[in-house]
Amino acid sequence: MVERLGKRLMEAEEVDATLIARRLDAVMAEEAAMRRRAASAPVANVAEVKMKAAHFRQLMGHNWCEVDIEDLHELLRSFTTFQA
């Protein structure tokens, strides 16, 4: 959704751009909250550790998504509580 709204914003006229920008800000805030919840979610097994690591690797590979350092700290913290 963020990527799609960003593309629309780049092509929009001034009045539409203002409305799209507001929606983009709201969607970005929602995605940031979801990333934080995903980062801090506990892991129960090695497969979940690998899944979370792959997800955040993919997020960081996209230029349109910036992962906050606090999210990375939460991600690593969730891995340290895992008992193999």
C-alpha positions, 0 to 999 in steps of 0.5 A: 500500500505504501509503495502504491500510494507513493507512486500515486503521490509522485504523479498527482496534481497539487490538490490530490497530492495533499490528500494522498500524502495524508493517506500515505502518512496514515498507512506508513504509521500503521505499517510501522506499528505492525513492524514493531509488533512483528519484531517483538513477537516471541519465537517458539522454534528455529523455523520462526526465527528463520521466518522473522529474519527472512521477513526483516531482510526482505523489508530492508532490501526494499528502498521504500521501507526503512526499518527503525533501529528500535525495531531491529533491537526488538527483533534481536531481543526476541531472538535472545529469549528463544531457548533451543 
